[in-house]
Amino acid sequence: MSGWQSALRAGKVQVGLGLLIILLLVALLAPVLAPHDPREQDILNTLTPPAWDAEGSAEYPMGTDSLGRCILSQVIYGSRTALTVAFAAATGSMLLGCLLALVAGYLGGKTDWLVTRMVDLWMSFPPVVLSLLLMVGLGTGVRNVVLAIVLVDWTRFCRVVRSDVIVTRRRDYVTAARLLGFSHLRTIIREILPAAAPLMITMFSLEMGIAVIVEATLSFVGLSVGADVPAWGVMIADGRGYVHQAPWAMIAPMIAIFAAILAFNLLGDGLRSALDPRLRTSRI
Amino acid sequence: MLRLVLEVVGRRLLTALPMIVLVSIVVFVILRAIPVDPVAMLLPPGATAEDAAALRAAFGLDLPLPVQYWIWLKHAAMGDLGQSIFFRESVGGLLARAFPATMELSLVSLALALVFSVPGGLLCYAQNTRLGRMLADLGIVTSLSVPSFLWAIFFILLVGVAFPILPFTGRISGDTMLPNITGFLLIDLLITGRLHDWGDAALHLLLPSLSLALSFAPSVIRVLRSSLMDAAHDDYVTYARQRGVGEGRVLVHHMFRNAALPTITLIGVQFGFLFGGTLLVELIFSFPGLGNLMVQAVRNHDMPLIQGAALVFCIVVLLTNAFVDALYVVLNPRLARRA
């Protein structure tokens, strides 16, 4: 377990975890922290500048958008959407991708051929294009955003974990396990899965960052969560419409998106080098 | 050499063809799962159910799915991708007009990304103090966390609104008449000798391509740096140093040439991200390319157009992969000699 201990001591992991904990707290405590209901419209106070501006008011610390909704409250509640999507989508793609990778890498032969061709087929879509297509087919809503990301990004896990499994499968201790009479399932779960775990955890963290990007991208196009769910991408898309009157409206959601991705990337990157030094040269 | 390259490209194109057919099936199946009835938007308010059924039959939407696909494939094979429901124009024509803009944007972005990442990778590798390495590492992780659309909005706020220096909408100012020879504006304007307009078009291209390049460069820098680190312990590097070759020359003439190969592979694999990234960047900068067209098609539930645009995106990715494979053979003498 010394790998995990050294991982926790790595600076990047600590900063990443710290940022992530702050984000989680913001999301959990949103009703306490947010000064307003994010959907509440104050028609008399539309496009109010932030509090530090001469015309700003303390009631709306980050100002209001074109419908008079409090920007700070929207950003705070938006973290719930972002983190939910990030966590659910990364979990889903990890499960689907790793399941296929384990089956393909362990069984080899035709199964492996089929899975590899599937990955090739999926990889010929630019990820944004495929997720957009899926959203058209599935319709909007948080659950469908998660589903779309899972259906696009399982290939990332599958590709990397599969090649890892193929290497592990040929090791002596796996052969020994089979000779001892372990079943295929037990060999996979007890011998092969633990070897791939550090890689999976690293990729899980990076995938959460990617999910935040995809969710924001889809929100921007207007094909993501429903209209009344606060989301950072939607805020930026709205803000672009009145960029000349209220340029400040986009700054808070931009910082939020950047901070979330940075947290996941720092964590993933730190874990990668701490848990598996070989991976420093890998290209994911 | 040329024969070899043609062979590699030919082999890849042969595998790409069934892939394109498969991609089109995937697109077709996904789009037919759509909850919205595309016909409903075209009917006048007082239309009856019979009117809707008639219109559906006119579009062939009442046929079974495999039959619909077969009809589409037969037409597509002859270059007819159907009619856009919203624009009432041939899909092929719309795509042909938008495609060069997107291609121009992605190629310029790729070139810019290389301009940043080759010196960037060498610089990050050359850090030999603890502080320098840490800063390089931190810089890479931080810049990896800024997706292209955030750069785009950031540039609009900075040099479009706060300091209005650069244009940030469209491909060119006002309603300048555009020559249409290749569709690549920078080439067309140069051929026709309209240097003033050329400068204008280049300025319009600057912010979108910079946004894409800045989000693409960090991953290239990272691979280049780690490939250089791998190369640092190879025998040929030690040998070159022992011969008394200077450190700078070892880095550029010996190590970089070898480290370039994995970097090219990465660029090939990641080109899909760059090319797909144009979608949102085009939308933000109102750049009249494929991405903008596709978003419009998505908003209007214009299925033939969505289908055509998605297919063009995939074909470009598949062709890029074939091209990168060929490039790899040209640049790697070991592969070239073996074949």
Boltz contact constraints between the chains, C-beta under 6 A:
constraints:
  - contact:
      token1: [A, 121]
      token2: [B, 22]
      max_distance: 6.0
  - contact:
      token1: [A, 124]
      token2: [B, 19]
      max_distance: 6.0
  - contact:
      token1: [A, 124]
      token2: [B, 23]
      max_distance: 6.0
  - contact:
      token1: [A, 124]
      token2: [B, 314]
      max_distance: 6.0
  - contact:
      token1: [A, 124]
      token2: [B, 317]
      max_distance: 6.0
  - contact:
      token1: [A, 124]
      token2: [B, 318]
      max_distance: 6.0
  - contact:
      token1: [A, 125]
      token2: [B, 314]
      max_distance: 6.0
  - contact:
      token1: [A, 126]
      token2: [B, 272]
      max_distance: 6.0
  - contact:
      token1: [A, 126]
      token2: [B, 275]
      max_distance: 6.0
  - contact:
      token1: [A, 126]
      token2: [B, 276]
      max_distance: 6.0
  - contact:
      token1: [A, 126]
      token2: [B, 313]
      max_distance: 6.0
  - contact:
      token1: [A, 127]
      token2: [B, 276]
      max_distance: 6.0
  - contact:
      token1: [A, 128]
      token2: [B, 276]
      max_distance: 6.0
  - contact:
      token1: [A, 128]
      token2: [B, 279]
      max_distance: 6.0
  - contact:
      token1: [A, 129]
      token2: [B, 276]
      max_distance: 6.0
  - contact:
      token1: [A, 129]
      token2: [B, 310]
      max_distance: 6.0
  - contact:
      token1: [A, 129]
      token2: [B, 313]
      max_distance: 6.0
  - contact:
      token1: [A, 133]
      token2: [B, 30]
      max_distance: 6.0
  - contact:
      token1: [A, 133]
      token2: [B, 310]
      max_distance: 6.0
  - contact:
      token1: [A, 136]
      token2: [B, 298]
      max_distance: 6.0
  - contact:
      token1: [A, 137]
      token2: [B, 30]
      max_distance: 6.0
  - contact:
      token1: [A, 137]
      token2: [B, 33]
      max_distance: 6.0
  - contact:
      token1: [A, 137]
      token2: [B, 34]
      max_distance: 6.0
  - contact:
      token1: [A, 139]
      token2: [B, 35]
      max_distance: 6.0
  - contact:
      token1: [A, 213]
      token2: [B, 147]
      max_distance: 6.0
  - contact:
      token1: [A, 217]
      token2: [B, 280]
      max_distance: 6.0
  - contact:
      token1: [A, 221]
      token2: [B, 295]
      max_distance: 6.0
  - contact:
      token1: [A, 243]
      token2: [B, 161]
      max_distance: 6.0
  - contact:
      token1: [A, 247]
      token2: [B, 157]
      max_distance: 6.0
  - contact:
      token1: [A, 247]
      token2: [B, 161]
      max_distance: 6.0
  - contact:
      token1: [A, 250]
      token2: [B, 153]
      max_distance: 6.0
  - contact:
      token1: [A, 254]
      token2: [B, 150]
      max_distance: 6.0
  - contact:
      token1: [A, 261]
      token2: [B, 145]
      max_distance: 6.0
  - contact:
      token1: [A, 262]
      token2: [B, 145]
      max_distance: 6.0
  - contact:
      token1: [A, 265]
      token2: [B, 141]
      max_distance: 6.0
  - contact:
      token1: [A, 265]
      token2: [B, 144]
      max_distance: 6.0
  - contact:
      token1: [A, 265]
      token2: [B, 145]
      max_distance: 6.0
  - contact:
      token1: [A, 266]
      token2: [B, 141]
      max_distance: 6.0
  - contact:
      token1: [A, 269]
      token2: [B, 141]
      max_distance: 6.0
  - contact:
      token1: [A, 281]
      token2: [B, 226]
      max_distance: 6.0
  - contact:
      token1: [A, 281]
      token2: [B, 230]
      max_distance: 6.0
  - contact:
      token1: [A, 283]
      token2: [B, 223]
      max_distance: 6.0
  - contact:
      token1: [A, 283]
      token2: [B, 266]
      max_distance: 6.0
